[in-house]
C-alpha cells in the first residue's frame, strides 16, 4: 500500500510540473487520469501493477 501511495504522489507531482512548465493542458491531464481509472477496472490492471512493482523493486536494488 505504501508503494502505491508513493507512486500516486510522485505521478501527481509529475503531472503538476508538466502542467506548469511544459504546457500540458489541464484537460489532457484529466483525460489521462480518467484513462488510468478505466484501466484499473480492466483485466490488464494486475499486469500493470506487477510491472510497476517489478520496476520499483529494480530501482530499490540499485546501488548508487
C-alpha positions in Angstrom: 0.0 0.0 0.0 2.8 2.4 0.8 4.3 1.9 -2.7 1.0 2.7 -4.4 0.6 5.9 -2.3 4.1 7.0 -3.0 3.8 6.3 -6.7 0.5 8.2 -6.8 2.0 11.2 -5.1 5.0 11.1 -7.5 2.8 10.9 -10.5 0.7 13.8 -9.2 3.8 15.9 -8.8 5.0 15.0 -12.3 1.6 16.0 -13.8 1.6 19.3 -11.9 5.1 20.1 -13.2 4.1 19.2 -16.7 1.0 21.4 -16.5 3.0 24.3 -15.1 6.3 24.0 -17.0 5.8 22.0 -20.2 2.5 23.4 -21.4 0.4 20.3 -20.7 -3.2 21.4 -20.8 -5.3 20.6 -17.8 -7.9 18.9 -20.0 -5.2 16.5 -21.3 -4.1 15.7 -17.7 -7.8 15.0 -16.8 -8.2 12.7 -19.7 -5.1 10.8 -18.8 -6.3 10.4 -15.2 -9.7 9.1 -16.5 -7.8 6.6 -18.6 -6.0 5.4 -15.5 -9.3 4.9 -13.7 -10.7 2.9 -16.6 -7.5 0.8 -16.9 -7.7 0.0 -13.2 -11.1 -1.7 -13.8 -10.0 -3.8 -16.7 -8.3 -7.3 -16.8 -5.0 -5.7 -17.6 -4.8 -4.0 -14.2 -2.9 -6.9 -12.5 -0.3 -6.9 -15.2 0.2 -3.2 -14.9 0.5 -3.5 -11.1 3.1 -6.4 -11.5 5.2 -4.4 -13.9 5.1 -1.3 -11.7 6.1 -3.4 -8.6 9.0 -5.1 -10.6 10.3 -1.7 -11.8 10.1 -0.3 -8.2 11.9 -3.4 -6.9 14.7 -2.9 -9.5 15.0 0.7 -8.6 15.2 -0.2 -5.0 18.0 -2.7 -5.6 20.2 -0.1 -7.5 23.3 0.8 -5.6 24.3 4.4 -6.4 
